Amino acid sequence: MRPLVWKRIDVSNLATALVDMAQRQPQGLAMQDEKTVLTYADLDDLSARAAGGLRAHGVRPGDRIGLRLPCSLAFAVLYFGALRTGAVAVPVYPRTRTPTVDPCHEACGARLVFTAPDKTTSQEMRKSDTTLIPVGPDFLDQVTFWPRHTGVVHRWDHDPAIAVRAPDTPSGAQEALLSHRMLRTAAVTARTLIDNTASHVDPAQVPPFSASGTTHGLNAVILIGACLLTPGGHAAVSDNGFPDAADCPAAPPPSGSAR
């Protein structure tokens, strides 16, 4: 008789948590903005299509994807799409720019940057070798036509998932790399604090996580990660009136916890 071989299930990549949620609670409300509500199945499908689009652009594991966007549904879709491909997401803070600024330097070396369209974007596109992709109001509608990449690329706990540089620092400033383990820890911590703050609310009446245009960069990453359920949690909650998750200490996950 051949010996049994135990196969390790990949839970390091944070995008695996989204796939798991879409399987367990497909109609659960994940995120919303002023006009659109996304279920976990919606977010899973759109992020899979974003991953397919990124792969069609030649994105491979370890490549960097710039997100010069506010905390929004489009940010979440592209963020999880980047993680699914094994890429490193680079949330970029909006700031006053001139056409002489190279987005590649601004986004820690990312050659593909999704950006909110503004007056300088078209000028930047002509002056930089960085590929800038404007994200307009109909972006999610466009993503529905992209090819789907349903899988999640394996990443180890220590593999970088996020590269971030503080806003308004010189382009040569040292960047901070956040691993997939750190992302899971931050998501669990922020979610736990949000749930505790909302403990007086009937879970059946709690709205989905609210995407707000006032949060950027690492704050947006942590808040969007918190839209995923923690074990024993309930539907994702709105961040209105709750403390900023960026101010929350990152506590280690419980011993033996996979996520």
Salt bridges, closest charged atoms under 4 A:
ASP10 OD1 - HIS154 ND1 3.18
ASP20 OD2 - ARG24 NE 2.87
ASP20 OD2 - ARG259 NH2 3.13
ASP44 OD1 - ARG84 NH1 2.75
ASP45 OD2 - ARG49 NE 3.26
ASP45 OD1 - ARG148 NE 2.71
GLU106 OE1 - ARG68 NH1 2.87
GLU106 OE2 - ARG95 NE 3.64
ASP118 OD2 - ARG97 NH2 2.56
GLU124 OE1 - ARG68 NH2 2.77
GLU124 OE2 - ARG97 NE 3.35
ASP129 OD1 - ARG111 NH1 2.56
ASP157 OD1 - ARG184 NH1 3.16
ASP159 OD2 - ARG155 NE 3.89
ASP159 OD1 - HIS158 NE2 3.95
GLU175 OE2 - ARG64 NH2 2.65
ASP195 OD1 - ARG191 NE 2.84
